[in-house]
Amino acid sequence: MKSSSSRSAAWKAQIARLPRAARAPIDALWDTGGVVPAAISAEMMRTLRLDLPGWMMMLVPVAQHYAIVPVSAYQVGVVVAGELGAGDAPTLYFGANIEFSGIALNFTLHAEQCAVNNAWLNGERGLSALAVSAAPCGHCRQFLNELATGGELPIFMPAAKSGAWRSNPLGDLLPQAFGPSALGVRGGLMDPPQGAPTLTIKRGAARDHVVAMALDAARASYAPYPTPDAGQFSGVALEFSDGAVVTGRYAGNAAYNPSLSPLQSALAFAHLNRSGAASRTLRRCVLVEVPTLASQEIATAALLAVVAPKVKLEYFAARLG
């Protein structure tokens, strides 16, 4: 997203399509990023007389404006709801597909992954619902199946009738699913017991605050599926020219391929949260990982070479225990 003075014509047009009461609080997301606080959702649902699915589906076209699609030109928007607490509504998190020009399409971040990552890095410990602009692809269904909520997660999507929507639990969209339980893993992605191993790096390296933040991100990664060497704990810290630092974490998957790399995680989070950071000059990229047969080093360097060709990857090997 861009600065407050550069709202696009498409964004302005989308905000104008919202009910008048919702325009100001949602337009403010241009400056603050893709998170709708629970208090705003509760107020809007009362004012507009909407239930949670209706409110989330209303916001999906807004989430689409966060898409970066130089290859496909096809915008996908997602809104996910955090855990339902004692209040009237959950916090909502946006996601959109992010493509990178000049590198293979398997580096693309799907909108569902982007939204889950947004909620995860913002501290959510689970999701209660997901709304999307089109039916999730098989890749995303497998990624979502890694969540602790698994097949029970309600998915809201457009129906055949214009303006209508339908709801399906993820389990209906992914029958006979293969997930964490098939490999003996209890819980899942965003489940707190899965994180925070003890990791150490070479003496003195962690005194660098950017390296220390990458190490913390690696500790918080979701890596329950070890290779023959070790668990795939890895984290990235990006430092921008203004001194802002954004981190990303690895999110593994029982089927491996829908996993999310720490650099994808960090780039998406920078874009979705006070995402002026995404338009600033990237100064440093630090990767901390436990070296395994599935190392993130080569893939991280390849993607970094596309998004910031002048920045050299700083790599630090960590040890478990």
N, C-alpha and C positions, 0 to 999 in steps of 0.2 A: 504494500500500500504506500501511498505517498503522503506528503505533508498536508496540513489542513487547508492550505491555500490552493491545492491542486486537485480537488475533487473532480473526478472525471464526469463527463456528461452522462455516461451510462449509470454511474453511481447515483447521481442526482435524479435521474429518471426513475431508478428503482425505488429510491426513498419516497418519491412523489406518489408511487403506487400504493404505499402503505397507508393504513388509516391515519388520519391527522394526528391522533394522540400518540402514535408510535413513532412518528417521524423524527422528532428531536432526539430521543434516547438512542435510537438505532443509527441515526446519522453520526452521532458522537463516536461510534465505533471506528470511523475512519481514522480518528486520532488515537484511540486507546487500544485498538486491536480487537480480535475476534472472540471476545468473551462477554456474555450478557449476564450481569449479576442476578442472583436469585430475586433480590428485591424488585428489580425492574421487571423481570418476568412475572412476578406475582401481581404487580400493579397493572401491567398491560393485560394480563389474562382477566383480571377483574373488570378493568375499564372496557375492554373489547368483548367481554363475555365469551371468551375462548377457553377450551380445555387445553391441556398441554400438547397433545398432538396437533391441534389446529394452530397453536401459536408457533410451534416448531416448524410446521410446513410453511407458514407465512414467511418465516425467516430464511428458508432454504435458498430462495433466489438472491437474497443479500449475501449469503455465504459464497455463492457462485462467483461473486465479484473478486474474491481473493484468489481465484484460479490463475495460474501462470501456464499458458498453453501454447508456446511457440511452434510446437510440432503438430498437434491435432486440431487446435482451435476449437476444442470441445470442452466447455466448462462444466464441471461437476461440483455441486455444493452439498455439504453435509452439516447438520446440526446435531450434536449429541447432548444429552442431559446427564448431569452428574447425579450422584446419589441423592435420593429423596430424604431430606432431613425432617426436622420438626416444623419447618416453614411451609408456606403455601406452594412453593415452586422450587425446582432445582436451578443451579447455575447452568447456563447453556454455553457450549463451545462450538465455534465454527471450524470447518475444515474444507479444503478444496484441492483439486488435483494440481500438482506442481511438476512441470516437465523441464528438462534441461537441454537446451539446444547444443548439439555437437557431441553428444554421447549416447550410448545405446539406450533404448527405451526401457530396459529393465531397471534403470536408475529412477524412473518416474515414481513419484509419490502419489498414491491413490488418495482420493478425497476422504475416504473412510479412515485410512491410516493417519492422514493429517489431523483429522478431528480427534481421534483417540489419543494421538500424541499430544495434541493441544491440552486435552483434559488431564492426561497423565502428568505432564510436566508442570501443570498448574496445581498439582497436589491432589487431584481427585483419586479416590480409592475404588471407584467402580462407576459403571454407567447404568442408567435406568431406562434409556430409550435412545433411538437414533432415527433421524429423518433425513432422507436423501432425495435428490432430484431425479434419479433414475434407479432402477433395480440394481443392487450391488452385483458386480461381476464375481466370478468364482474365486478369484484371487482375494477379493475383499471379504467374501463370506468365510474363507479359511482364516484370514487374519482376525476377523471378529470372533471366530470360534475360540480363539486363545484367551479371550476375556474370562474372568472368573464367573461372570453371569452366563457365559456360554450360550446354549441354544435357547434360553429363556428371554434373551434380549428382544424387545419389540422393535420391529423395523417399520417405519412409516414411509410410504412412497406414493407417487401419483397413481391414480386409478385411470381407467380408460375414459371415464367421463371427465370432461374439462372442469378443473377446479376441485375435483374430488380427490380423496386419498384413501388408501387402504393400509391395513396393518397385518403383518405376519411376524410370528416369532422366528428368530434366526434358525431354529431347529427345523422349521418347515422349508426354509430356503436351502438348507444344507443337510439333507437326510443322510443317515448312516455316516455321520461325521467322524473324522479322525482328529483327535485333539489331545490335550494334556493328559487326560486320564488314561488314554491308550498307552502312554509311556510311563505311567506310574507317578505322574506329577499331580499333586493336590493343589487346588486353587488355580491361579492363572495370572495373566497380564493385569497389572494394576493391583494385584493382591499383595499387601505389604509384606507378609512373611517370606515372599520370594526374593527379596532384595537384601542389600546391605551386608555383603561378605567383608571380611578383613582383607584389604589389598594394600600392598606396600610397593614403593618404587625406589629407585636408587637414592642414596643419601643426598640430601640437599636439593633434589629436583622439586620437591613439593613446596619449597620456600617460595617458588614462583607462583603467584596467586592464580595465574591462568592455568598452569599445570595442576595446581591443587584443585581447581574447579573441575577440570577434566577427570581427575582421579575420583572426586566425589560423584561425578556423573557415572563413571564406570561402576562404582559401588552400587549405585541405584538402578543399574540396568537389569533387564529381565532376561536371565540366561540359565534356565533350568535344564537345558539339554547339552551336556558336555560332549566335546569331541574326545578322542582317545588321549589327548594331552591335558585338557582342563576345560572348565566352564568358559563360555564366550563372553566374559565381562569386558565391556569397552565403553568409553565415553569420549566425547569431543567437547572442546571449549573454543569458541570463536571470539576473538577480540577485534572490535571495530576501531576505526581511527579516532572516535570520540571517547574511547576508553570503555565503552559498554562491552560486557562479556555475556554471551549466550551459550548455554550448554545443551547437549543432546545425548541420548542414551540408546544403547542397543536394545531392541525388543525382539526376542527370539520367537520361533514358532515351531510347533510339532512337525509341520511339513517342510520346514526350513525356508523354502523360497519366498513366502510372504513376510519374512522377517524384515525389520526396519533397521537400517544402519545408523550409527550415532551421528554421522554428518548429515544424512537426510533429516534426522530428528531435529538437529540444531538449526538447520536452514529453514525448515518449516516453522519451528517455534519462533525464530526471529521474524519471519514474515507475518505470522498470525498475532503476535503480541507486541504492541507498541512498535509495529513493524517498520517504522522509519529506519530501524537498525539494518533492515535488509537492503536499503538503498545507500547506506554509508559504505565507505571503503573498508574492506576486510584487511586487517593488518596481520593477524596471526591465526593459525589453526593448529591446535594441539590434540593429538590422539593418545589416549592412555588405554592399554588393553592388556589382558593376560594372553600372551602368545599361544595360539592353538593352530591346528590344521586348517581352521577356517578364519584366518587372520583378516582383520579389517584394513590393514595397512595399504595394500595395493588398490583396493576399491576406493578408499578414502582419497588417496593421492590422485586417482584418475578423475574423480568428481571435482576435487579441489582445483585441478588443472583447468577445468572448464569454467567454474564459477569465479575463480580468482587466480588467473595464470601467474601472477607475480608473487604469490604467497607460497612459501615452501612448507610442506607438512613437517611439524615437529612431533616426533614419535617417542613414546616412553613405554617400555615394557614393565608390566606390573607382575607381582607374585601373589598368589593366594596364601593367606595365613601369616 
